[in-house]
Amino acid sequence: MKHKPIQTVSLGIQHVLAMYAGAVIVPLIIGTSLKLSGEQIAYLVSLDILTSGIATLLQVWQNRFFGIGLPIVLGCTFTAVGPIISIGQEYGLSSIYGAILVSGILVMIIAKYFGKLIRFFPPVVTGSVVTIIGTTLIPVAMNNVAGGQGSADFGSLSNIALAFSTLLFIIILYRFFTGFIRAISILLGLIAGTIAAALMGKVNFSAVGEASWFHLVTPLHFAVPSFELAPIVTMTLVAIVSLVESSGVYFALADITGRKLKEDDLIKGYRAEGLASVIGALFNSFPYTTYSQNVGLVQFSGVKDKAVIYFMGGLLVFLGFLPKIAALTTVIPTAVLGGAMIAMFGMVIASGIKMLSKVDFSSQENLFIIACSVGVGLGVTTVPNLFDALPEGVKIITNSGIVAGSLTAILLNLIFNVVKPAKTKHTASGLKAS
């Protein structure tokens, strides 16, 4: 379905707002942890926004070599935050970018072989993975509803009122309108919530006033990549983990858009993520992966047009050069964003359940796979320090509820549905292997 230019613009802005908070929090956390100056952190945020746009365009643009061609949005993977901080503190900034660069190249090399794993992702696995992604995101939404973890007014009545008023406004729009208004209900909810917050004196425009109007983005701004074995191994593990997360998002969007993914589609999708990480390293930014919150927005709005994502990616690149305009999106109060996130992340869960509806539930093995994988995913999310005693390289896998639950689903599917024991049959002389 084609949209008018004004509709494409509005829908694209909605996607930017859906991923912006998640995208900027990564450079803020990393920059602060590595003791960068305020000016350096601001530059890092702009770099991240610009390279997120480039990474998104690479993934949406399907060609012979890369790009899965789905309405997909890329941003810095949260899985990489801890490892990047550890590498930066021990080896320095240059080792971070060297490790990201090599890991991106390795992903492009192994993409062809990783794509052959499509037969290991039946609906019982993909549905479980997408459900896990949605359920593990809900705590993020609820923390934002309360005002953001660590905020002075966490859980205040004003934050709760703002969040649920925003959600109620979105529900009303979705119930009583159709077409374009329904499609941009998230965006309208965020605007209405921000206006209400401004009337309550909870909107801070200082970041907009302090930001410059324009700056040039240059490659290798912070450091020229250097190469150490331990950081390279660590970031390669992070990259492989991200591919597992992305696989669930690919299948979720394919299901939403009614497209059947082939092995070659997956290969080009994985290759695009590797290329995005290489570009991230050269711009001294981050590795990039699919953003599941935007999957919820696609499902919620019902808009699957790639032109919207093309505009959104271009807008992110544009904002990367205009810090003052980019800073406008930061005025949305955390509680308002949290109210919208409940709807978006909930739709991810609904998408996973829809995929699970294709599973044969008469099979006890399938029920066991779903039970254990969702249980592990939720368990690790609710008790994040469960595996603190494990080595750092192992914790990359175990510290993420999404990754731990996804790998559990994949492993159990292998055990129960792929590697089947030899069948036996009764004969007159007893039992014999068939």
C-alpha positions as CSV (number, residue, x, y, z in Angstrom):
1,M,0.0,0.0,0.0
2,K,1.4,3.4,-1.1
3,H,1.1,6.4,1.2
4,K,0.9,10.1,0.4
5,P,4.2,12.0,1.2
6,I,2.8,13.6,4.4
7,Q,1.7,10.2,5.6
8,T,5.1,8.7,4.9
9,V,6.8,11.5,6.8
10,S,4.5,11.1,9.8
11,L,4.9,7.3,9.9
12,G,8.7,7.7,9.5
13,I,8.9,10.1,12.4
14,Q,6.8,7.7,14.5
15,H,9.5,5.0,13.8
16,V,12.3,7.4,14.8
17,L,10.5,8.2,18.1
18,A,10.0,4.5,18.8
19,M,13.7,3.7,18.6
20,Y,15.3,7.0,19.5
21,A,15.3,6.5,23.3
22,G,16.8,3.0,23.0
23,A,19.4,4.3,20.4
24,V,20.7,7.2,22.4
25,I,20.8,5.5,25.8
26,V,23.6,3.2,24.5
27,P,26.1,6.0,23.7
28,L,25.1,7.8,26.9
29,I,25.9,4.8,29.1
30,I,29.1,3.9,27.3
31,G,30.3,7.5,27.1
32,T,29.7,8.1,30.8
33,S,31.3,4.8,31.8
34,L,34.4,5.5,29.7
35,K,34.6,9.0,31.2
36,L,34.2,11.0,28.0
37,S,33.5,14.7,28.2
38,G,30.0,16.1,27.7
39,E,30.9,17.4,24.3
40,Q,32.3,14.0,23.3
41,I,29.2,12.2,24.5
42,A,27.0,14.6,22.5
43,Y,29.1,13.8,19.4
44,L,28.9,10.1,20.1
45,V,25.1,10.3,20.3
46,S,25.0,12.1,16.9
47,L,27.3,9.5,15.4
48,D,25.1,6.7,16.7
49,I,21.9,8.3,15.2
50,L,23.6,8.8,11.8
51,T,25.1,5.3,11.6
52,S,21.8,3.8,12.8
53,G,20.2,5.4,9.7
54,I,22.9,4.1,7.4
55,A,22.6,0.6,8.9
56,T,18.8,0.7,8.5
57,L,19.0,1.8,4.8
58,L,21.6,-1.0,4.1
59,Q,19.1,-3.6,5.5
60,V,16.0,-2.3,3.8
61,W,17.7,-2.0,0.4
62,Q,17.6,-5.5,-0.9
63,N,20.2,-6.3,-3.6
64,R,22.4,-9.1,-4.8
65,F,24.9,-8.9,-2.0
66,F,23.1,-7.6,1.2
67,G,19.8,-6.4,2.6
68,I,16.8,-8.6,3.7
69,G,14.3,-6.1,2.2
70,L,11.9,-6.1,5.2
71,P,10.6,-2.9,6.9
72,I,13.3,-3.3,9.5
73,V,15.1,-0.8,11.8
74,L,18.6,-1.2,13.1
75,G,20.2,0.4,16.2
76,C,23.1,-0.4,18.5
77,T,22.7,-3.8,20.2
78,F,22.2,-3.6,24.0
79,T,24.2,-6.9,24.2
80,A,27.3,-5.0,23.3
81,V,27.1,-2.4,26.0
82,G,28.8,-4.4,28.8
83,P,31.6,-5.8,26.6
84,I,32.3,-2.4,25.0
85,I,32.7,-0.8,28.4
86,S,35.0,-3.7,29.6
87,I,37.2,-3.5,26.5
88,G,37.4,0.3,26.7
89,Q,38.4,0.3,30.3
90,E,41.1,-2.4,29.9
91,Y,42.3,-1.8,26.3
92,G,41.2,1.7,25.3
93,L,38.9,3.1,22.7
94,S,41.0,2.0,19.7
95,S,40.6,-1.7,20.7
96,I,36.8,-1.3,20.8
97,Y,36.7,-0.1,17.2
98,G,39.2,-2.8,16.1
99,A,37.2,-5.5,17.7
100,I,33.9,-4.2,16.2
101,L,35.6,-3.9,12.7
102,V,36.9,-7.5,12.7
103,S,33.6,-8.9,14.1
104,G,31.7,-7.2,11.4
105,I,34.0,-8.7,8.7
106,L,33.7,-12.1,10.3
107,V,29.9,-11.9,10.3
108,M,29.9,-11.1,6.5
109,I,32.1,-14.1,6.0
110,I,30.0,-16.6,8.0
111,A,26.7,-15.2,6.8
112,K,26.5,-17.8,4.0
113,Y,26.8,-20.6,6.5
114,F,24.6,-19.1,9.2
115,G,21.8,-18.7,6.7
116,K,21.7,-22.5,6.2
117,L,20.3,-22.8,9.8
118,I,16.8,-21.8,8.5
119,R,15.6,-25.3,8.9
120,F,16.4,-25.1,12.6
121,F,13.8,-22.2,13.0
122,P,10.4,-23.8,12.7
123,P,7.4,-21.9,14.2
124,V,8.0,-23.5,17.7
125,V,11.4,-21.8,17.8
126,T,10.6,-18.5,16.0
127,G,7.3,-18.1,17.9
128,S,9.1,-18.7,21.2
129,V,11.9,-16.3,20.3
130,V,9.5,-13.5,19.4
131,T,7.4,-14.1,22.5
132,I,10.6,-13.9,24.6
133,I,11.7,-10.7,22.9
134,G,8.3,-9.1,23.7
135,T,8.1,-10.3,27.3
136,T,11.7,-9.3,28.1
137,L,11.0,-5.8,26.8
138,I,8.0,-5.2,29.1
139,P,10.2,-4.5,32.2
140,V,11.9,-1.7,30.1
141,A,8.5,-0.2,29.4
142,M,7.3,-0.4,33.0
143,N,10.5,1.2,34.3
144,N,9.8,4.0,31.9
145,V,6.2,4.2,33.0
146,A,7.5,5.0,36.5
147,G,9.8,7.7,35.2
148,G,13.0,5.8,34.3
149,Q,15.2,3.7,36.6
150,G,17.1,5.9,39.0
151,S,15.0,9.0,38.5
152,A,14.2,11.1,41.6
153,D,10.4,10.9,41.0
154,F,10.4,7.2,40.1
155,G,6.9,5.8,40.6
156,S,5.3,9.2,41.3
157,L,1.6,9.6,40.7
158,S,2.3,12.2,38.0
159,N,4.5,9.8,36.0
160,I,1.9,7.0,36.4
161,A,-0.8,9.3,35.3
162,L,1.1,10.6,32.3
163,A,2.0,7.0,31.1
164,F,-1.4,5.5,31.4
165,S,-3.1,8.7,30.0
166,T,-0.8,8.4,26.9
167,L,-1.7,4.7,26.6
168,L,-5.4,5.4,27.0
169,F,-5.2,8.1,24.3
170,I,-3.6,5.6,21.9
171,I,-6.3,3.0,22.7
172,I,-9.1,5.6,22.0
173,L,-7.5,6.5,18.7
174,Y,-7.1,2.9,17.8
175,R,-10.7,2.1,18.7
176,F,-12.5,5.0,17.1
177,F,-10.4,5.7,14.0
178,T,-9.2,3.7,11.0
179,G,-6.6,4.2,8.2
180,F,-4.0,6.9,8.6
181,I,-5.0,8.1,12.1
182,R,-4.9,4.6,13.5
183,A,-1.5,4.1,11.8
184,I,0.1,7.1,13.5
185,S,-1.7,6.6,16.8
186,I,1.6,6.0,18.6
187,L,3.0,9.3,17.3
188,L,-0.2,11.2,18.2
189,G,-0.1,9.7,21.7
190,L,3.5,10.8,22.2
191,I,2.7,14.3,21.1
192,A,-0.4,14.5,23.3
193,G,1.5,13.1,26.3
194,T,4.3,15.5,25.8
195,I,1.9,18.5,25.7
196,A,0.2,17.3,28.9
197,A,3.6,16.9,30.5
198,A,4.6,20.4,29.5
199,L,1.5,21.8,31.1
200,M,2.6,19.9,34.3
201,G,6.1,21.5,34.0
202,K,7.7,18.1,33.3
203,V,9.3,18.9,29.9
204,N,12.9,20.2,29.9
205,F,14.1,22.0,26.7
206,S,17.6,22.7,28.0
207,A,19.2,20.0,25.8
208,V,17.7,21.7,22.7
209,G,19.1,25.1,23.8
210,E,22.6,23.7,24.4
211,A,22.9,21.7,21.2
212,S,24.6,23.2,18.1
213,W,22.7,23.6,14.8
214,F,25.2,21.8,12.6
215,H,28.3,19.7,12.8
216,L,30.4,17.6,10.5
217,V,30.7,13.9,11.1
218,T,34.2,12.5,10.3
219,P,35.4,8.9,10.3
220,L,37.8,7.7,13.0
221,H,37.0,10.8,15.1
222,F,37.9,9.2,18.4
223,A,40.6,6.6,17.5
224,V,42.1,4.6,14.7
225,P,41.2,0.9,15.3
226,S,43.8,-1.3,16.9
227,F,43.6,-5.1,17.2
228,E,43.8,-7.3,20.4
229,L,42.8,-10.9,20.4
230,A,40.6,-10.9,23.6
231,P,38.4,-7.9,22.5
232,I,38.0,-9.4,19.0
233,V,36.8,-12.8,20.4
234,T,34.5,-11.0,22.8
235,M,32.9,-8.8,20.1
236,T,32.6,-11.7,17.7
237,L,30.6,-13.6,20.3
238,V,28.4,-10.5,20.7
239,A,27.9,-10.4,16.9
240,I,26.8,-14.0,16.8
241,V,24.5,-13.5,19.7
242,S,23.0,-10.5,17.8
243,L,22.4,-12.7,14.8
244,V,20.3,-15.1,16.9
245,E,18.2,-12.1,18.2
246,S,17.9,-10.8,14.7
247,S,16.7,-14.1,13.3
248,G,13.6,-13.9,15.5
249,V,12.9,-10.3,14.3
250,Y,13.3,-11.4,10.7
251,F,10.8,-14.1,11.1
252,A,8.4,-11.9,13.0
253,L,8.4,-9.2,10.3
254,A,8.2,-11.9,7.6
255,D,5.0,-13.2,9.3
256,I,3.6,-9.7,9.7
257,T,4.2,-8.8,6.0
258,G,3.1,-12.2,4.7
259,R,6.5,-13.0,3.1
260,K,8.2,-16.4,3.2
261,L,11.9,-16.0,3.9
262,K,14.4,-18.1,1.9
263,E,17.9,-19.0,2.8
264,D,19.4,-16.4,0.6
265,D,17.2,-13.7,2.3
266,L,18.7,-14.6,5.6
267,I,22.2,-14.6,4.3
268,K,21.8,-11.1,2.9
269,G,20.2,-9.9,6.1
270,Y,23.1,-11.2,8.2
271,R,25.6,-9.8,5.7
272,A,23.9,-6.4,6.0
273,E,24.4,-6.5,9.8
274,G,28.1,-7.3,9.4
275,L,28.5,-4.4,7.0
276,A,26.7,-2.1,9.3
277,S,29.1,-3.0,12.1
278,V,32.1,-2.4,9.8
279,I,30.7,1.1,9.0
280,G,30.0,1.6,12.8
281,A,33.7,0.9,13.6
282,L,35.0,3.2,10.9
283,F,32.8,6.0,12.2
284,N,33.8,5.2,15.8
285,S,30.3,4.1,16.6
286,F,28.8,0.7,17.5
287,P,27.7,-2.7,16.1
288,Y,24.2,-2.7,14.9
289,T,21.3,-5.1,15.1
290,T,17.5,-5.2,14.5
291,Y,15.3,-3.2,16.9
292,S,12.3,-5.2,18.1
293,Q,10.4,-2.2,19.3
294,N,9.9,-1.1,15.7
295,V,8.5,-4.6,14.9
296,G,5.7,-3.8,17.5
297,L,5.1,-0.5,15.7
298,V,4.8,-2.3,12.3
299,Q,2.3,-4.8,13.8
300,F,0.4,-2.1,15.7
301,S,0.1,0.4,12.8
302,G,-0.4,-2.2,10.1
303,V,1.9,-0.2,7.9
304,K,4.4,-2.4,6.1
305,D,5.6,-0.1,3.3
306,K,9.4,0.0,3.0
307,A,9.2,3.6,1.8
308,V,8.4,4.6,5.4
309,I,11.6,2.9,6.6
310,Y,13.6,4.5,3.8
311,F,12.4,7.9,4.9
312,M,13.1,7.0,8.5
313,G,16.6,5.9,7.8
314,G,17.3,9.1,5.8
315,L,15.9,11.2,8.6
316,L,18.2,9.5,11.1
317,V,21.2,10.4,8.8
318,F,19.9,13.9,8.5
319,L,19.5,14.3,12.3
320,G,23.1,13.0,12.7
321,F,24.3,16.3,11.2
322,L,21.8,18.5,13.1
323,P,22.2,17.9,16.8
324,K,19.7,20.7,17.8
325,I,16.9,19.2,15.8
326,A,17.8,15.7,17.0
327,A,17.7,16.9,20.6
328,L,14.0,17.8,20.1
329,T,13.1,14.1,20.5
330,T,14.7,14.0,23.9
331,V,12.1,16.4,25.4
332,I,9.5,13.5,25.4
333,P,9.3,12.6,29.1
334,T,10.3,9.0,30.0
335,A,6.9,8.3,31.4
336,V,5.1,9.3,28.2
337,L,7.4,7.1,26.2
338,G,6.7,4.2,28.7
339,G,3.0,4.4,28.1
340,A,3.5,4.0,24.3
341,M,6.0,1.2,24.9
342,I,3.4,-0.9,26.7
343,A,1.3,-1.0,23.5
344,M,4.4,-1.5,21.2
345,F,6.1,-4.2,23.2
346,G,2.8,-5.9,23.9
347,M,2.2,-6.2,20.1
348,V,5.6,-8.0,19.8
349,I,4.3,-10.6,22.3
350,A,1.0,-10.8,20.3
351,S,3.0,-11.4,17.1
352,G,4.9,-14.2,18.9
353,I,1.7,-15.8,20.0
354,K,0.3,-15.6,16.5
355,M,3.4,-17.5,15.2
356,L,3.0,-20.1,17.9
357,S,-0.6,-20.7,16.7
358,K,1.0,-22.6,13.8
359,V,2.6,-25.1,16.2
360,D,1.2,-28.6,16.8
361,F,0.2,-28.3,20.4
362,S,-0.7,-32.0,20.6
363,S,3.0,-32.6,20.7
364,Q,4.3,-32.6,24.3
365,E,7.8,-32.0,22.9
366,N,6.7,-28.6,21.4
367,L,4.9,-27.6,24.7
368,F,8.1,-28.5,26.6
369,I,10.3,-26.3,24.2
370,I,8.0,-23.3,24.6
371,A,7.8,-23.8,28.4
372,C,11.5,-24.0,29.0
373,S,12.6,-21.3,26.5
374,V,10.1,-18.7,27.7
375,G,10.8,-19.7,31.3
376,V,14.6,-19.2,30.9
377,G,14.1,-16.0,29.0
378,L,11.8,-14.5,31.6
379,G,13.9,-15.9,34.5
380,V,17.2,-14.3,33.3
381,T,15.4,-11.0,32.6
382,T,13.9,-10.9,36.1
383,V,17.1,-12.1,37.9
384,P,19.8,-10.5,35.8
385,N,22.6,-11.2,38.3
386,L,21.9,-15.0,38.2
387,F,25.1,-15.8,36.2
388,D,27.5,-13.1,37.7
389,A,29.9,-15.8,38.8
390,L,30.5,-17.1,35.2
391,P,33.4,-15.9,33.0
392,E,32.9,-12.8,31.0
393,G,32.9,-14.6,27.7
394,V,30.1,-16.9,28.9
395,K,28.1,-14.0,30.4
396,I,27.7,-12.4,27.0
397,I,25.3,-15.3,26.2
398,T,23.7,-15.9,29.6
399,N,23.1,-12.3,30.8
400,S,20.5,-11.5,28.1
401,G,17.1,-13.0,28.6
402,I,16.4,-12.8,24.9
403,V,19.6,-14.7,24.0
404,A,19.4,-17.3,26.8
405,G,15.8,-18.1,26.0
406,S,16.4,-18.1,22.2
407,L,19.3,-20.5,22.5
408,T,17.2,-22.7,24.8
409,A,14.5,-22.9,22.2
410,I,17.0,-23.7,19.4
411,L,18.8,-26.4,21.5
412,L,15.6,-28.1,22.6
413,N,14.2,-28.1,19.1
414,L,17.4,-29.8,18.0
415,I,17.0,-32.4,20.7
416,F,13.3,-33.2,20.3
417,N,12.5,-32.4,16.7
418,V,15.7,-32.6,14.6
419,V,17.9,-35.3,16.2
420,K,15.3,-38.0,16.5
421,P,16.1,-41.4,18.2
422,A,15.9,-44.5,16.0
423,K,12.4,-45.8,15.9
424,T,11.6,-49.4,17.1
425,K,9.0,-51.9,16.0
426,H,7.7,-55.0,17.6
427,T,8.4,-58.4,15.9
428,A,7.7,-61.9,16.9
429,S,11.2,-62.2,18.3
430,G,11.0,-58.9,20.3
431,L,12.0,-55.3,19.7
432,K,14.2,-54.3,16.7
433,A,15.5,-51.0,15.5
434,S,13.7,-49.8,12.4
